[in-house]
């Protein structure tokens, strides 16, 4: 989706973001996005660990 963006496109997008949110709010916005990504990764890892452990539980229950 973003593969066709050149440097000018990214500069224009940055200018629009600055206009919408304002420069003082950008660090808080970036921090919020980072925290959300960290929570998402933790949840995905938890789900993947649960899926990997489930067959072991099922085979133990069959005995």
PDB file of N, CA, C and O in Angstrom:
ATOM      1  N   UNK A   1       0.826  -1.181   0.000  1.00  0.00           N
ATOM      2  CA  UNK A   1       0.000   0.000   0.000  1.00  0.00           C
ATOM      3  C   UNK A   1       0.875   1.252   0.000  1.00  0.00           C
ATOM      4  O   UNK A   1       0.626   2.181  -0.768  1.00  0.00           O
ATOM      5  N   UNK A   2       1.902   1.283   0.858  1.00  0.00           N
ATOM      6  CA  UNK A   2       2.751   2.449   0.951  1.00  0.00           C
ATOM      7  C   UNK A   2       4.019   2.306   0.118  1.00  0.00           C
ATOM      8  O   UNK A   2       4.915   3.144   0.221  1.00  0.00           O
ATOM      9  N   UNK A   3       4.115   1.271  -0.700  1.00  0.00           N
ATOM     10  CA  UNK A   3       5.329   1.022  -1.473  1.00  0.00           C
ATOM     11  C   UNK A   3       5.552   2.090  -2.542  1.00  0.00           C
ATOM     12  O   UNK A   3       6.693   2.344  -2.925  1.00  0.00           O
ATOM     13  N   UNK A   4       4.497   2.707  -3.021  1.00  0.00           N
ATOM     14  CA  UNK A   4       4.625   3.685  -4.094  1.00  0.00           C
ATOM     15  C   UNK A   4       4.849   5.106  -3.593  1.00  0.00           C
ATOM     16  O   UNK A   4       4.867   6.039  -4.396  1.00  0.00           O
ATOM     17  N   UNK A   5       5.020   5.294  -2.297  1.00  0.00           N
ATOM     18  CA  UNK A   5       5.213   6.635  -1.763  1.00  0.00           C
ATOM     19  C   UNK A   5       6.666   7.061  -1.915  1.00  0.00           C
ATOM     20  O   UNK A   5       7.588   6.311  -1.595  1.00  0.00           O
ATOM     21  N   UNK A   6       6.848   8.268  -2.402  1.00  0.00           N
ATOM     22  CA  UNK A   6       8.205   8.808  -2.522  1.00  0.00           C
ATOM     23  C   UNK A   6       8.475   9.708  -1.319  1.00  0.00           C
ATOM     24  O   UNK A   6       7.636   9.845  -0.429  1.00  0.00           O
ATOM     25  N   UNK A   7       9.638  10.309  -1.309  1.00  0.00           N
ATOM     26  CA  UNK A   7      10.000  11.207  -0.221  1.00  0.00           C
ATOM     27  C   UNK A   7       9.062  12.398  -0.104  1.00  0.00           C
ATOM     28  O   UNK A   7       8.744  12.836   1.001  1.00  0.00           O
ATOM     29  N   UNK A   8       8.621  12.921  -1.240  1.00  0.00           N
ATOM     30  CA  UNK A   8       7.703  14.058  -1.219  1.00  0.00           C
ATOM     31  C   UNK A   8       6.365  13.682  -0.614  1.00  0.00           C
ATOM     32  O   UNK A   8       5.762  14.465   0.120  1.00  0.00           O
ATOM     33  N   UNK A   9       5.904  12.484  -0.923  1.00  0.00           N
ATOM     34  CA  UNK A   9       4.630  12.032  -0.359  1.00  0.00           C
ATOM     35  C   UNK A   9       4.714  11.929   1.164  1.00  0.00           C
ATOM     36  O   UNK A   9       3.800  12.332   1.883  1.00  0.00           O
ATOM     37  N   UNK A  10       5.838  11.376   1.636  1.00  0.00           N
ATOM     38  CA  UNK A  10       6.018  11.235   3.081  1.00  0.00           C
ATOM     39  C   UNK A  10       6.107  12.608   3.748  1.00  0.00           C
ATOM     40  O   UNK A  10       5.600  12.792   4.854  1.00  0.00           O
ATOM     41  N   UNK A  11       6.746  13.568   3.086  1.00  0.00           N
ATOM     42  CA  UNK A  11       6.850  14.914   3.625  1.00  0.00           C
ATOM     43  C   UNK A  11       5.474  15.577   3.721  1.00  0.00           C
ATOM     44  O   UNK A  11       5.172  16.254   4.704  1.00  0.00           O
ATOM     45  N   UNK A  12       4.662  15.382   2.720  1.00  0.00           N
ATOM     46  CA  UNK A  12       3.303  15.937   2.732  1.00  0.00           C
ATOM     47  C   UNK A  12       2.476  15.288   3.835  1.00  0.00           C
ATOM     48  O   UNK A  12       1.733  15.976   4.536  1.00  0.00           O
ATOM     49  N   UNK A  13       2.597  13.968   3.998  1.00  0.00           N
ATOM     50  CA  UNK A  13       1.872  13.280   5.067  1.00  0.00           C
ATOM     51  C   UNK A  13       2.314  13.784   6.441  1.00  0.00           C
ATOM     52  O   UNK A  13       1.480  13.967   7.328  1.00  0.00           O
ATOM     53  N   UNK A  14       3.601  14.006   6.623  1.00  0.00           N
ATOM     54  CA  UNK A  14       4.100  14.530   7.884  1.00  0.00           C
ATOM     55  C   UNK A  14       3.531  15.919   8.155  1.00  0.00           C
ATOM     56  O   UNK A  14       3.158  16.227   9.287  1.00  0.00           O
ATOM     57  N   UNK A  15       3.465  16.749   7.136  1.00  0.00           N
ATOM     58  CA  UNK A  15       2.910  18.100   7.291  1.00  0.00           C
ATOM     59  C   UNK A  15       1.434  18.029   7.690  1.00  0.00           C
ATOM     60  O   UNK A  15       0.982  18.805   8.532  1.00  0.00           O
ATOM     61  N   UNK A  16       0.692  17.111   7.097  1.00  0.00           N
ATOM     62  CA  UNK A  16      -0.735  16.965   7.431  1.00  0.00           C
ATOM     63  C   UNK A  16      -0.893  16.502   8.869  1.00  0.00           C
ATOM     64  O   UNK A  16      -1.758  16.999   9.590  1.00  0.00           O
ATOM     65  N   UNK A  17      -0.060  15.550   9.292  1.00  0.00           N
ATOM     66  CA  UNK A  17      -0.123  15.066  10.677  1.00  0.00           C
ATOM     67  C   UNK A  17       0.203  16.196  11.640  1.00  0.00           C
ATOM     68  O   UNK A  17      -0.454  16.343  12.670  1.00  0.00           O
ATOM     69  N   UNK A  18       1.214  16.994  11.311  1.00  0.00           N
ATOM     70  CA  UNK A  18       1.553  18.143  12.160  1.00  0.00           C
ATOM     71  C   UNK A  18       0.397  19.130  12.260  1.00  0.00           C
ATOM     72  O   UNK A  18       0.131  19.673  13.332  1.00  0.00           O
ATOM     73  N   UNK A  19      -0.286  19.361  11.151  1.00  0.00           N
ATOM     74  CA  UNK A  19      -1.419  20.279  11.170  1.00  0.00           C
ATOM     75  C   UNK A  19      -2.583  19.727  11.987  1.00  0.00           C
ATOM     76  O   UNK A  19      -3.256  20.470  12.700  1.00  0.00           O
ATOM     77  N   UNK A  20      -2.815  18.430  11.879  1.00  0.00           N
ATOM     78  CA  UNK A  20      -3.938  17.828  12.593  1.00  0.00           C
ATOM     79  C   UNK A  20      -3.699  17.737  14.096  1.00  0.00           C
ATOM     80  O   UNK A  20      -4.581  18.078  14.885  1.00  0.00           O
ATOM     81  N   UNK A  21      -2.533  17.287  14.491  1.00  0.00           N
ATOM     82  CA  UNK A  21      -2.280  17.009  15.899  1.00  0.00           C
ATOM     83  C   UNK A  21      -1.491  18.104  16.595  1.00  0.00           C
ATOM     84  O   UNK A  21      -1.593  18.250  17.813  1.00  0.00           O
ATOM     85  N   UNK A  22      -0.726  18.860  15.871  1.00  0.00           N
ATOM     86  CA  UNK A  22       0.113  19.876  16.480  1.00  0.00           C
ATOM     87  C   UNK A  22       1.406  19.266  16.987  1.00  0.00           C
ATOM     88  O   UNK A  22       1.435  18.107  17.399  1.00  0.00           O
ATOM     89  N   UNK A  23       2.467  20.041  16.956  1.00  0.00           N
ATOM     90  CA  UNK A  23       3.787  19.553  17.332  1.00  0.00           C
ATOM     91  C   UNK A  23       3.866  19.102  18.794  1.00  0.00           C
ATOM     92  O   UNK A  23       4.513  18.089  19.060  1.00  0.00           O
ATOM     93  N   UNK A  24       3.250  19.789  19.750  1.00  0.00           N
ATOM     94  CA  UNK A  24       3.379  19.353  21.144  1.00  0.00           C
ATOM     95  C   UNK A  24       2.730  17.996  21.430  1.00  0.00           C
ATOM     96  O   UNK A  24       3.160  17.297  22.348  1.00  0.00           O
ATOM     97  N   UNK A  25       1.732  17.618  20.684  1.00  0.00           N
ATOM     98  CA  UNK A  25       1.025  16.362  20.944  1.00  0.00           C
ATOM     99  C   UNK A  25       1.679  15.158  20.268  1.00  0.00           C
ATOM    100  O   UNK A  25       1.340  14.021  20.596  1.00  0.00           O
ATOM    101  N   UNK A  26       2.600  15.373  19.338  1.00  0.00           N
ATOM    102  CA  UNK A  26       3.201  14.256  18.609  1.00  0.00           C
ATOM    103  C   UNK A  26       3.980  13.284  19.499  1.00  0.00           C
ATOM    104  O   UNK A  26       3.841  12.076  19.305  1.00  0.00           O
ATOM    105  N   UNK A  27       4.784  13.731  20.451  1.00  0.00           N
ATOM    106  CA  UNK A  27       5.469  12.751  21.313  1.00  0.00           C
ATOM    107  C   UNK A  27       4.494  11.860  22.093  1.00  0.00           C
ATOM    108  O   UNK A  27       4.727  10.660  22.236  1.00  0.00           O
ATOM    109  N   UNK A  28       3.419  12.443  22.588  1.00  0.00           N
ATOM    110  CA  UNK A  28       2.418  11.652  23.308  1.00  0.00           C
ATOM    111  C   UNK A  28       1.726  10.671  22.366  1.00  0.00           C
ATOM    112  O   UNK A  28       1.422   9.542  22.751  1.00  0.00           O
ATOM    113  N   UNK A  29       1.481  11.102  21.144  1.00  0.00           N
ATOM    114  CA  UNK A  29       0.861  10.222  20.156  1.00  0.00           C
ATOM    115  C   UNK A  29       1.779   9.055  19.816  1.00  0.00           C
ATOM    116  O   UNK A  29       1.328   7.912  19.733  1.00  0.00           O
ATOM    117  N   UNK A  30       3.058   9.334  19.619  1.00  0.00           N
ATOM    118  CA  UNK A  30       4.028   8.277  19.315  1.00  0.00           C
ATOM    119  C   UNK A  30       4.162   7.314  20.493  1.00  0.00           C
ATOM    120  O   UNK A  30       4.261   6.104  20.288  1.00  0.00           O
ATOM    121  N   UNK A  31       4.168   7.825  21.710  1.00  0.00           N
ATOM    122  CA  UNK A  31       4.255   6.986  22.899  1.00  0.00           C
ATOM    123  C   UNK A  31       3.033   6.083  23.003  1.00  0.00           C
ATOM    124  O   UNK A  31       3.153   4.908  23.351  1.00  0.00           O
ATOM    125  N   UNK A  32       1.880   6.616  22.708  1.00  0.00           N
ATOM    126  CA  UNK A  32       0.643   5.849  22.762  1.00  0.00           C
ATOM    127  C   UNK A  32       0.636   4.724  21.725  1.00  0.00           C
ATOM    128  O   UNK A  32       0.214   3.604  22.013  1.00  0.00           O
ATOM    129  N   UNK A  33       1.103   5.034  20.527  1.00  0.00           N
ATOM    130  CA  UNK A  33       1.182   4.014  19.474  1.00  0.00           C
ATOM    131  C   UNK A  33       2.171   2.922  19.875  1.00  0.00           C
ATOM    132  O   UNK A  33       1.910   1.738  19.658  1.00  0.00           O
ATOM    133  N   UNK A  34       3.299   3.311  20.455  1.00  0.00           N
ATOM    134  CA  UNK A  34       4.287   2.334  20.910  1.00  0.00           C
ATOM    135  C   UNK A  34       3.735   1.420  21.989  1.00  0.00           C
ATOM    136  O   UNK A  34       3.971   0.213  21.956  1.00  0.00           O
ATOM    137  N   UNK A  35       3.004   1.977  22.942  1.00  0.00           N
ATOM    138  CA  UNK A  35       2.405   1.162  23.992  1.00  0.00           C
ATOM    139  C   UNK A  35       1.371   0.210  23.420  1.00  0.00           C
ATOM    140  O   UNK A  35       1.289  -0.944  23.840  1.00  0.00           O
ATOM    141  N   UNK A  36       0.590   0.678  22.473  1.00  0.00           N
ATOM    142  CA  UNK A  36      -0.421  -0.181  21.844  1.00  0.00           C
ATOM    143  C   UNK A  36       0.227  -1.334  21.089  1.00  0.00           C
ATOM    144  O   UNK A  36      -0.258  -2.464  21.140  1.00  0.00           O
ATOM    145  N   UNK A  37       1.324  -1.049  20.387  1.00  0.00           N
ATOM    146  CA  UNK A  37       2.033  -2.112  19.666  1.00  0.00           C
ATOM    147  C   UNK A  37       2.616  -3.133  20.640  1.00  0.00           C
ATOM    148  O   UNK A  37       2.578  -4.335  20.374  1.00  0.00           O
ATOM    149  N   UNK A  38       3.153  -2.664  21.765  1.00  0.00           N
ATOM    150  CA  UNK A  38       3.721  -3.560  22.768  1.00  0.00           C
ATOM    151  C   UNK A  38       2.637  -4.475  23.351  1.00  0.00           C
ATOM    152  O   UNK A  38       2.866  -5.670  23.536  1.00  0.00           O
ATOM    153  N   UNK A  39       1.467  -3.916  23.639  1.00  0.00           N
ATOM    154  CA  UNK A  39       0.353  -4.712  24.160  1.00  0.00           C
ATOM    155  C   UNK A  39      -0.098  -5.726  23.124  1.00  0.00           C
ATOM    156  O   UNK A  39      -0.368  -6.878  23.465  1.00  0.00           O
ATOM    157  N   UNK A  40      -0.183  -5.317  21.862  1.00  0.00           N
ATOM    158  CA  UNK A  40      -0.598  -6.224  20.794  1.00  0.00           C
ATOM    159  C   UNK A  40       0.374  -7.387  20.658  1.00  0.00           C
ATOM    160  O   UNK A  40      -0.050  -8.537  20.537  1.00  0.00           O
ATOM    161  N   UNK A  41       1.682  -7.099  20.678  1.00  0.00           N
ATOM    162  CA  UNK A  41       2.682  -8.173  20.583  1.00  0.00           C
ATOM    163  C   UNK A  41       2.573  -9.140  21.750  1.00  0.00           C
ATOM    164  O   UNK A  41       2.674 -10.353  21.564  1.00  0.00           O
ATOM    165  N   UNK A  42       2.366  -8.609  22.956  1.00  0.00           N
ATOM    166  CA  UNK A  42       2.232  -9.459  24.133  1.00  0.00           C
ATOM    167  C   UNK A  42       1.025 -10.381  24.002  1.00  0.00           C
ATOM    168  O   UNK A  42       1.111 -11.569  24.313  1.00  0.00           O
ATOM    169  N   UNK A  43      -0.082  -9.844  23.550  1.00  0.00           N
ATOM    170  CA  UNK A  43      -1.294 -10.651  23.393  1.00  0.00           C
ATOM    171  C   UNK A  43      -1.120 -11.718  22.313  1.00  0.00           C
ATOM    172  O   UNK A  43      -1.562 -12.853  22.488  1.00  0.00           O
ATOM    173  N   UNK A  44      -0.482 -11.362  21.199  1.00  0.00           N
ATOM    174  CA  UNK A  44      -0.260 -12.331  20.124  1.00  0.00           C
ATOM    175  C   UNK A  44       0.658 -13.445  20.605  1.00  0.00           C
ATOM    176  O   UNK A  44       0.409 -14.617  20.323  1.00  0.00           O
ATOM    177  N   UNK A  45       1.727 -13.089  21.333  1.00  0.00           N
ATOM    178  CA  UNK A  45       2.626 -14.110  21.869  1.00  0.00           C
ATOM    179  C   UNK A  45       1.902 -15.011  22.859  1.00  0.00           C
ATOM    180  O   UNK A  45       2.135 -16.219  22.875  1.00  0.00           O
ATOM    181  N   UNK A  46       1.032 -14.446  23.683  1.00  0.00           N
ATOM    182  CA  UNK A  46       0.270 -15.233  24.639  1.00  0.00           C
ATOM    183  C   UNK A  46      -0.647 -16.210  23.907  1.00  0.00           C
ATOM    184  O   UNK A  46      -0.758 -17.374  24.292  1.00  0.00           O
ATOM    185  N   UNK A  47      -1.300 -15.735  22.854  1.00  0.00           N
ATOM    186  CA  UNK A  47      -2.177 -16.616  22.082  1.00  0.00           C
ATOM    187  C   UNK A  47      -1.381 -17.717  21.396  1.00  0.00           C
ATOM    188  O   UNK A  47      -1.814 -18.869  21.372  1.00  0.00           O
ATOM    189  N   UNK A  48      -0.227 -17.376  20.841  1.00  0.00           N
ATOM    190  CA  UNK A  48       0.605 -18.378  20.175  1.00  0.00           C
ATOM    191  C   UNK A  48       1.126 -19.408  21.167  1.00  0.00           C
ATOM    192  O   UNK A  48       1.165 -20.596  20.847  1.00  0.00           O
ATOM    193  N   UNK A  49       1.523 -18.990  22.355  1.00  0.00           N
ATOM    194  CA  UNK A  49       1.984 -19.925  23.377  1.00  0.00           C
ATOM    195  C   UNK A  49       0.844 -20.836  23.822  1.00  0.00           C
ATOM    196  O   UNK A  49       1.057 -22.022  24.072  1.00  0.00           O
ATOM    197  N   UNK A  50      -0.343 -20.296  23.920  1.00  0.00           N
ATOM    198  CA  UNK A  50      -1.508 -21.091  24.298  1.00  0.00           C
ATOM    199  C   UNK A  50      -1.853 -22.125  23.238  1.00  0.00           C
ATOM    200  O   UNK A  50      -2.238 -23.246  23.568  1.00  0.00           O
ATOM    201  N   UNK A  51      -1.719 -21.757  21.959  1.00  0.00           N
ATOM    202  CA  UNK A  51      -2.000 -22.687  20.868  1.00  0.00           C
ATOM    203  C   UNK A  51      -0.970 -23.804  20.834  1.00  0.00           C
ATOM    204  O   UNK A  51      -1.311 -24.949  20.535  1.00  0.00           O
ATOM    205  N   UNK A  52       0.281 -23.490  21.135  1.00  0.00           N
ATOM    206  CA  UNK A  52       1.338 -24.493  21.116  1.00  0.00           C
ATOM    207  C   UNK A  52       1.188 -25.459  22.288  1.00  0.00           C
ATOM    208  O   UNK A  52       1.528 -26.635  22.155  1.00  0.00           O
ATOM    209  N   UNK A  53       0.693 -24.998  23.418  1.00  0.00           N
ATOM    210  CA  UNK A  53       0.553 -25.848  24.597  1.00  0.00           C
ATOM    211  C   UNK A  53      -0.728 -26.671  24.554  1.00  0.00           C
ATOM    212  O   UNK A  53      -0.827 -27.679  25.253  1.00  0.00           O
ATOM    213  N   UNK A  54      -1.694 -26.274  23.766  1.00  0.00           N
ATOM    214  CA  UNK A  54      -2.984 -26.960  23.745  1.00  0.00           C
ATOM    215  C   UNK A  54      -2.899 -28.404  23.265  1.00  0.00           C
ATOM    216  O   UNK A  54      -3.540 -29.254  23.884  1.00  0.00           O
ATOM    217  N   UNK A  55      -2.155 -28.752  22.204  1.00  0.00           N
ATOM    218  CA  UNK A  55      -2.075 -30.158  21.808  1.00  0.00           C
ATOM    219  C   UNK A  55      -1.477 -31.031  22.905  1.00  0.00           C
ATOM    220  O   UNK A  55      -1.873 -32.188  23.048  1.00  0.00           O
ATOM    221  N   UNK A  56      -0.546 -30.511  23.674  1.00  0.00           N
ATOM    222  CA  UNK A  56       0.035 -31.279  24.768  1.00  0.00           C
ATOM    223  C   UNK A  56      -1.011 -31.555  25.829  1.00  0.00           C
ATOM    224  O   UNK A  56      -1.040 -32.648  26.395  1.00  0.00           O
ATOM    225  N   UNK A  57      -1.861 -30.596  26.105  1.00  0.00           N
ATOM    226  CA  UNK A  57      -2.932 -30.787  27.081  1.00  0.00           C
ATOM    227  C   UNK A  57      -3.938 -31.808  26.559  1.00  0.00           C
ATOM    228  O   UNK A  57      -4.425 -32.644  27.320  1.00  0.00           O
ATOM    229  N   UNK A  58      -4.248 -31.747  25.276  1.00  0.00           N
ATOM    230  CA  UNK A  58      -5.223 -32.676  24.703  1.00  0.00           C
ATOM    231  C   UNK A  58      -4.697 -34.104  24.732  1.00  0.00           C
ATOM    232  O   UNK A  58      -5.457 -35.024  25.035  1.00  0.00           O
ATOM    233  N   UNK A  59      -3.419 -34.318  24.426  1.00  0.00           N
ATOM    234  CA  UNK A  59      -2.877 -35.665  24.433  1.00  0.00           C
ATOM    235  C   UNK A  59      -2.805 -36.202  25.856  1.00  0.00           C
ATOM    236  O   UNK A  59      -2.980 -37.402  26.066  1.00  0.00           O
ATOM    237  N   UNK A  60      -2.552 -35.344  26.833  1.00  0.00           N
ATOM    238  CA  UNK A  60      -2.509 -35.777  28.233  1.00  0.00           C
ATOM    239  C   UNK A  60      -3.917 -36.130  28.713  1.00  0.00           C
ATOM    240  O   UNK A  60      -4.075 -37.041  29.526  1.00  0.00           O
ATOM    241  N   UNK A  61      -4.923 -35.439  28.233  1.00  0.00           N
ATOM    242  CA  UNK A  61      -6.298 -35.697  28.645  1.00  0.00           C
ATOM    243  C   UNK A  61      -6.806 -37.014  28.048  1.00  0.00           C
ATOM    244  O   UNK A  61      -7.694 -37.643  28.625  1.00  0.00           O
ATOM    245  N   UNK A  62      -6.267 -37.436  26.918  1.00  0.00           N
ATOM    246  CA  UNK A  62      -6.737 -38.657  26.269  1.00  0.00           C
ATOM    247  C   UNK A  62      -6.257 -39.904  26.996  1.00  0.00           C
ATOM    248  O   UNK A  62      -6.861 -40.968  26.859  1.00  0.00           O
ATOM    249  N   UNK A  63      -5.184 -39.791  27.765  1.00  0.00           N
ATOM    250  CA  UNK A  63      -4.623 -40.961  28.463  1.00  0.00           C
ATOM    251  C   UNK A  63      -5.451 -41.420  29.569  1.00  0.00           C
ATOM    252  O   UNK A  63      -5.101 -42.391  30.240  1.00  0.00           O
TER     253      UNK A  63
END
